[in-house]
Amino acid sequence: MSGGDRPVRIAHLSDTHLGYAYRGFLRTDPVSGRNQRSLDIEAAYEAAISDILTRDVDLVVHAGDVFHHTRPTWHALRCFIRQSRRLEEAGLRYIVIAGNHDTARLRTTGTAFSVLDLALPETMFVTGDEPQTIEFAELNLAVLAVPHGAVSGLLPVIPSPREEMRNLLVTHGMVPGLTVQGHHEPGEEVLSMTLLDAAFDYIALGHYHIAGRQGGNAWYSGATERMGWGDELVQPGYLLVTLGSPGDEPSVETVTLATRPMVTLHALSGDGRTARELTDLALDRALTLGKPEAMTRIELRDTPRPVRRETEAMLRRESPGVVWSLQVYAPASILSPATERPERSAMGDLRTLFAAFVAEQTGTEYDQDFAAAFLARGERALAEAEDAAEAIAASEDSAA
């Protein structure tokens, strides 16, 4: 059987979010002093690469959100380079597209991928505003890579699958009609149905953290680790895909990764109970779980704030050793047991106000040319300020 006729095995992963450090888990690694959750995220990517190297795959695709911030930390960059280099050293083809977390709002600021191009010369990065088709003649495979910048462009991407070849699409965004618990992210894009062409033998999706089929041959691989409590139901991992002859239905296998468990314990009522009683009950439920490495939380209902605060302080002191973390929350603290409260986008509000101000002045105080230049300059300044704020948030020193 020739190379172009034999089945092709593909490892599909996405949403590694290197550099993420949830502020709700302020635990540090005793050796490095770094935020432990950042280390967990890095360990998950390493575990995925280690597993892929045992699977005899022909191609690895990363469907976006490599990093959690457009300006990743040095630690995040080092982890990605070190682990991805293992794929290069094994002679594996690796295609990486940019997701919304990887794509700077102001394109002229550049991205980390311009440096990664130099550090990982054999890895194929598709991270700008244009789709790119990459052909592997020896595999009889054509890959259409559509990064976030192309999905969010003014013109829709019109796919053109190659005739008589196996066709793979890699992109990042939300499938139309997909119901998501909680809030939608800034910069999130809904994929065009035109893009989700049934002529593709497989569509590798990124962005949604729960793995699964989305109709036709489109699949989300899910995230390699859980982020905040909105990911409690996520089973971290990646997908192994086998493509037969062009037009054949793909075979898809879910590979799960061993990561830190995330569990919401059964709620407690604080009506008439002391902080000591609530603490003992919560610790008993955490102990019964039998997972000392788990991130846990428990809801205290009908509990006066002073009692809840005292319970929280006692659990902070006494829960280590029983579970990795135990958070206390009240019903008003979250939207639902599996979601997080969305953060207000102050920069988005400023952009709207600034654009409205310029529009108001156009034709009276400003002529059209000046208004256009002033608007562009102002939006650039706001984007730079947002990137700077994001970089500060990404600092692991403050996170730890």
C-alpha positions in Angstrom: 0.0 0.0 0.0 1.5 3.4 -1.0 1.8 6.3 1.4 -1.0 8.2 -0.3 -3.4 5.2 0.1 -2.7 4.0 3.6 -4.8 5.4 6.5 -3.5 8.7 8.0 -3.4 9.1 11.8 -3.8 12.6 13.2 -3.5 13.9 16.7 -6.0 16.8 17.2 -5.5 19.0 20.3 -6.4 22.5 21.2 -6.9 25.0 24.1 -3.7 24.3 26.0 -3.9 27.9 27.5 -0.3 27.9 28.6 0.3 30.7 31.1 -3.1 30.5 32.7 -3.2 31.0 36.5 -6.7 31.1 38.0 -6.5 33.6 40.9 -9.0 31.5 42.9 -6.2 29.0 43.5 -3.4 30.9 45.2 -1.3 27.9 45.9 2.4 27.9 45.0 4.8 25.1 44.2 7.2 24.8 47.2 10.2 24.1 44.9 9.8 26.8 42.2 7.6 29.3 44.1 5.4 29.5 41.0 1.6 29.3 40.8 0.7 25.6 41.0 -2.1 25.8 38.5 0.3 27.3 35.9 2.5 24.2 36.5 -0.6 22.0 36.1 -1.4 23.5 32.7 2.2 23.0 31.5 2.2 19.4 32.8 -1.0 18.7 30.8 0.6 19.9 27.6 3.7 17.8 28.3 1.5 14.8 29.0 -0.4 15.3 25.7 2.9 15.4 23.8 4.3 12.4 25.6 1.2 10.4 24.7 1.1 11.5 21.1 4.7 10.3 20.7 3.5 6.8 21.5 0.7 6.7 19.0 2.4 6.4 15.6 0.7 9.5 14.2 1.5 11.2 10.8 0.4 14.7 11.7 -0.4 16.8 14.8 -2.7 19.8 14.7 -3.3 22.4 17.4 -6.6 24.1 16.8 -5.8 27.3 18.7 -5.5 29.0 22.1 -1.9 27.7 22.6 -1.5 30.5 25.2 -3.9 32.2 27.5 -2.5 35.6 26.8 -1.3 37.3 23.6 1.9 38.1 25.5 2.7 34.8 27.2 5.1 34.5 30.1 8.6 33.3 29.7 7.6 30.1 31.5 4.7 29.5 29.0 7.0 30.1 26.0 9.7 27.8 27.4 7.2 25.0 28.0 5.7 25.2 24.5 9.1 25.3 22.8 10.5 22.5 24.9 7.6 20.1 24.4 6.9 21.0 20.7 10.6 20.5 19.9 10.1 16.8 20.9 7.6 16.5 18.0 10.1 18.0 15.7 12.9 15.7 16.9 10.6 12.8 16.2 10.1 14.0 12.7 6.4 14.6 13.2 4.6 17.3 11.2 2.9 19.9 13.4 0.4 22.6 12.3 -0.6 25.2 14.9 -3.2 27.9 14.3 -3.9 30.9 16.5 -7.1 31.1 18.6 -8.7 34.2 20.0 -6.5 34.1 23.1 -3.4 34.1 20.8 -4.5 36.9 18.5 -3.7 40.5 19.4 -6.5 42.9 19.0 -4.1 45.4 17.4 -2.4 43.4 14.7 0.6 45.7 14.4 1.8 44.8 17.9 2.9 41.4 16.6 2.6 38.1 18.5 4.9 35.5 20.2 4.5 33.3 17.1 6.9 35.5 15.2 9.6 34.4 17.6 8.4 30.8 17.8 8.8 30.6 14.0 12.6 30.9 14.7 12.6 28.6 17.7 10.6 25.8 16.0 11.5 26.0 12.3 9.8 22.6 11.5 6.5 23.6 13.0 4.0 25.2 10.7 2.3 28.2 12.3 -0.8 29.8 10.7 -1.6 32.8 12.8 -2.4 35.9 10.7 -5.6 37.1 9.1 -5.5 34.7 6.1 -6.2 31.0 5.7 -3.5 28.8 4.4 -3.7 25.4 2.6 -0.9 23.0 3.3 -0.6 19.9 1.2 1.2 16.6 2.1 1.5 14.8 -1.2 2.9 11.7 0.4 -0.2 11.4 2.6 -2.6 12.5 -0.1 -3.8 15.1 2.4 -4.7 18.8 2.1 -5.0 20.8 5.2 -6.9 24.1 5.2 -5.8 26.1 8.3 -8.1 28.9 9.3 -6.8 31.0 12.3 -8.9 33.2 14.4 -7.8 36.3 12.5 -9.3 34.9 9.3 -12.5 33.8 11.0 -13.0 37.3 12.4 -12.3 39.1 9.1 -14.9 41.0 7.2 -15.1 38.5 4.3 -16.1 34.9 5.0 -13.6 32.2 4.2 -14.7 30.1 1.2 -13.3 26.6 1.5 -12.1 24.8 -1.6 -11.4 21.1 -0.7 -9.0 19.4 -3.1 -10.5 16.8 -5.4 -9.3 13.2 -5.0 -7.4 14.1 -1.8 -8.2 13.6 1.9 -9.2 17.1 3.2 -8.7 18.4 6.7 -9.9 21.7 8.1 -8.5 23.2 11.2 -10.2 26.3 12.7 -11.1 28.0 16.0 -14.5 29.3 17.0 -18.1 28.5 18.1 -20.3 26.2 16.0 -23.6 27.9 15.2 -26.3 26.9 17.6 -24.0 25.4 20.3 -25.4 26.1 23.7 -22.8 27.2 26.2 -23.2 27.6 30.0 -22.1 30.9 31.4 -20.7 33.8 29.4 -19.2 34.2 26.0 -15.6 35.3 25.8 -14.5 38.7 24.3 -13.3 38.1 20.7 -15.3 34.9 20.4 -16.4 34.2 16.8 -19.2 32.1 15.5 -18.1 30.0 12.6 -19.8 30.4 9.2 -21.8 27.4 8.0 -20.0 27.9 4.7 -16.7 27.1 6.4 -18.1 23.9 8.0 -18.2 22.2 4.6 -19.3 18.6 4.5 -16.7 17.9 1.8 -14.0 17.9 4.4 -13.1 14.4 5.7 -12.5 15.9 9.1 -12.9 19.3 10.7 -10.6 19.9 13.7 -12.2 22.6 16.0 -10.8 24.6 18.8 -12.3 27.0 21.4 -15.0 24.9 23.2 -13.4 23.0 26.0 -15.6 19.9 26.0 -14.7 17.3 23.4 -17.4 16.0 21.1 -18.8 15.8 17.6 -20.7 18.8 16.3 -22.5 17.3 13.3 -20.9 15.9 10.2 -17.2 15.4 10.5 -16.6 18.4 12.8 -15.2 17.7 16.3 -14.0 19.7 19.2 -11.0 18.1 20.9 -11.6 19.9 24.1 -9.0 21.4 26.4 -5.9 19.7 27.8 -6.7 21.0 31.3 -9.5 22.6 33.2 -9.3 26.4 33.7 -11.8 28.0 36.1 -15.0 26.4 37.5 -16.7 26.8 34.2 -14.6 23.8 33.1 -15.7 21.5 35.9 -17.5 19.2 33.5 -14.5 19.1 31.1 -12.6 15.8 30.7 -9.2 17.0 29.6 -7.5 15.3 26.7 -7.2 15.2 22.9 -8.5 13.2 19.9 -6.8 10.6 17.7 -8.3 10.6 14.2 -7.8 8.1 11.5 -8.7 9.0 7.9 -9.2 6.3 5.3 -9.8 6.9 1.7 -11.2 10.3 0.6 -14.8 10.5 1.5 -14.7 7.8 4.2 -16.0 8.6 7.6 -13.2 9.3 10.1 -12.5 7.1 13.1 -12.2 9.3 16.2 -10.8 8.1 19.5 -10.8 10.2 22.7 -7.6 10.2 24.7 -8.0 11.4 28.3 -5.2 13.0 30.3 -4.7 12.5 34.1 -5.2 16.0 35.5 -6.1 17.6 38.8 -9.8 16.8 39.6 -12.3 19.6 40.1 -15.4 18.8 42.2 -18.3 20.8 43.7 -19.3 19.2 47.0 -22.9 18.9 48.1 -24.1 22.2 49.5 -24.5 22.9 53.2 -27.1 25.0 55.0 -25.7 27.4 57.6 -29.1 28.0 59.2 -28.5 27.7 63.0 -25.0 26.2 62.6 -21.8 27.7 63.9 -18.7 28.2 61.8 -17.1 25.2 63.7 -20.0 22.9 62.8 -19.9 24.0 59.1 -16.2 23.6 58.9 -16.4 20.0 60.3 -19.2 19.1 58.0 -17.3 20.5 54.9 -14.1 18.7 55.9 -16.0 15.5 56.3 -17.5 15.8 52.8 -14.1 16.6 51.4 -12.5 13.6 53.2 -15.3 11.3 51.9 -14.4 12.3 48.4 -11.1 10.5 48.8 -9.2 12.8 46.4 -6.5 14.8 48.3 -5.2 16.2 45.0 -8.6 17.7 44.1 -9.7 21.3 43.7 -13.1 21.5 45.5 -15.7 24.1 46.5 -18.8 24.0 48.6 -21.8 26.3 48.7 -23.0 27.6 52.1 -26.7 28.5 51.9 -28.6 30.6 54.4 -25.4 31.5 56.1 -24.8 35.0 57.6 -21.8 36.6 56.2 -19.7 36.7 59.4 -20.3 33.0 59.9 -19.4 32.3 56.3 -16.2 34.3 56.5 -15.2 32.5 59.7 -15.9 29.1 58.1 -13.9 30.1 55.1 -10.9 31.1 57.2 -11.0 27.9 59.2 -11.2 25.8 56.0 -8.3 27.6 54.5 -6.2 26.5 57.5 -7.5 23.0 58.0 -8.4 21.7 54.5 -4.8 21.2 53.2 -4.0 17.5 53.3 -7.7 16.6 53.0 -8.0 18.2 49.5 -5.7 20.4 47.4 -8.1 23.4 47.8 -11.5 24.0 49.2 -13.3 27.2 48.3 -16.5 28.5 50.0 -19.1 30.4 48.1 -22.6 31.8 48.6 -25.5 31.4 46.1 -24.9 35.0 44.9 -21.2 34.4 44.2 -21.7 32.6 41.0 -24.2 32.2 38.2 -24.6 28.4 38.5 -22.5 25.5 39.9 -20.6 25.2 36.7 -20.0 28.7 35.6 -18.0 31.8 36.6 -19.2 35.4 36.8 -18.1 37.2 33.6 -15.7 40.1 34.0 -16.9 43.4 32.6 -14.9 44.6 29.7 -14.0 48.1 30.6 -11.9 48.5 27.4 -14.9 47.5 25.3 -17.0 50.2 27.0 -14.2 52.8 26.3 -14.0 51.8 22.7 -17.7 52.2 22.2 -17.8 55.6 24.0 -14.7 56.8 22.0 -16.2 55.8 18.6 -19.5 57.5 19.5 -17.6 60.7 20.5 -15.7 60.8 17.2 -18.9 60.1 15.2 -20.6 63.0 17.0 -17.8 65.4 16.1 -17.5 64.3 12.5 -19.0 66.8 10.1 -19.0 69.6 12.7 -15.7 69.8 14.6 -13.7 67.2 12.5 -13.6 66.6 8.8 -13.8 63.0 7.5 -10.0 62.5 7.1 -9.1 63.8 10.5 -12.0 61.8 12.1 -10.8 58.6 10.5 -7.2 59.2 11.6 -8.2 60.2 15.1 -10.4 57.1 15.5 -7.7 54.8 14.3 -5.1 56.3 16.6 -7.4 56.2 19.6 -8.4 52.6 19.0 -4.7 51.8 18.7 -3.9 53.4 22.0 -6.8 51.6 23.7 -5.7 48.3 22.3 -2.1 48.9 23.5 -3.4 49.7 27.0 -5.5 46.5 27.0 -2.5 44.4 25.9 -0.4 46.1 28.7 -3.0 45.3 31.3 -3.2 41.7 30.0 0.6 41.3 30.3 0.4 42.5 33.9 -2.4 40.0 34.6 -0.2 37.3 33.1 2.6 37.9 35.5 3.1 34.8 37.6 4.8 36.7 40.3 1.6 38.5 41.1 -0.5 35.4 40.5 1.4 33.3 43.0 
